[in-house]
Structures are given as structure tokens and as C-alpha cells.
């Protein structure tokens, strides 16, 4: 969770205090929002926070795909097992 009182920093801090900005992101696990003229222009994340963000995005995409598939099944749209198997093989190794 972003703490505006601590995690908003002017962009100039990245030039003059880059190590401090990176240490803060790593220590707190929170994003550091860099601002210019009072507006956010960039975000610095720890590598752990970035990896978690990627993981969460992948999980959300998978969940949406499952929900879409469940809706298709409920609507009577089915795919033959052989078609699914062929598609998975292509995705896994580029082979049909």
C-alpha cells in the first residue's frame, strides 16, 4: 500500500539520491512514485514487488480465461478433446 507521505518523491531525488530511492523501495516493499511538478511520472519498485506484480497479472489472466471457458461451457460451446490437445501441443513446443 502506498504511503503518500513517504512514497512520493520528486524526480530530482532519482538523480541526486538514487541509492536512497532504491533502498527505500527494497526496504518497504512499496512503490516509490516519482513526481514532476506535483504529478506522478514514474514508479520505482523492488524486484520482489515487480515479480509479485507479474505473478498477480498472470494469475488474473488465467482466472479470466477459466471464467470465459466456464461461460462458454454454460452456453453450450464445447471443443473436442483432440482439438484442445493439438492446441496445447502447439503452445508447448510449437508442434502440431
N, C-alpha and C positions, 0 to 999 in steps of 0.2 A: 504494500500500500504506500503510495506516495505521500510524503510529508512536505507540504508546500513550504513550511518554514525552514526546512533543512535541505530539500532536494531540488530546489530551483536555484540555478547558479548562472551568472552571466557568461556568455560565450568567451569573454576575455579570460575567465578562470581556466579555460582549457589551454590557453596559450601560456599563461603565467604560472599555473598551478596544476598542470596535467596529472602529476603523480598523486596529488591530494584528491582530485576528482575521481581517478580510477580507484584509489584506496577506499574512498567513501562508498562507491558503488559495490566494491567487493565486500567490504565490512558489513554494510547494512542489507545488502541483497535487494535494495530498492533501486529503481531507475533514477538517474540524475538528469533532470531536464535543463538543457542549456537554452538560455534566452538571449534575444537581441531586441533591444528597445521594448522590453517587457513581454515579448511574445516568444513562446517556445519555438525553437528552430531545429533541435536535435535531442537525442536521448543517448545517454551512456549507460550500458548495462554490464553487470559482471558476466563472465562466461557462463556461470551456473544459471543465472537468471535467463540469459539468452537461450541456453539449451532447454530449460524448462518451458520457455515460451514456444520454442519449436515443437517440443513434445506435445504440449497442450493443443497447438494448432493441428498437428497430425491426428491427434485423438479426436478432436472436434470434427475433422473432415471424415474420419472413419465412422463416427457416430451418425453424421448426416447421411453417409452412403447407406448405412444399415437402415436408418429410418426411411430413406427413399425406397430401398428394396422391400421393406415391410409394407409400405403403401402400395407398391406395385403388386405384391402378392395379394393383398386385400382387395385390390381392384381386378384380380383375375389375370394379371400379366405374369406369365411364367416363362422361364428359359430352360431349355433342355439341359440335362446334366452334361452331355457331351459338349455342348456349346460353351458352358461355363468352364469345363476342364480345359478345352482348347485355348480359351482366352487367358486363363491363369498360366498355362504353359508359355504362351507368348509373352506375357508380362514378366514371368520369372526368368526366362532365358532367351527371349527373342525368337523362339521356335514355335512352329505350329503343331 
